[in-house]
Amino acid sequence: MYKNLAQFTKDKRKEANLTQQEFAERAGVALTVVRKIEQGKENLSLAKVNQVLLMFGNKLAPLILKEIEK
């Protein structure tokens, strides 16, 4: 199990034998987006993160406060 998005993305990209540049091109995002995700930056667009995660058949959903309170 992965502890964070940065490690998940980096490991999956390496398993696919792709450089950050190749991965960014295939995901349809800028290289800086992949770098920021893999560095664990916090100010990322959910849409861009999901574009990257869809390469692995995954995505993140926004948390809804009511679901957290349950």
Beta strands, then each sheet from edge to edge (+ up, - down):
end
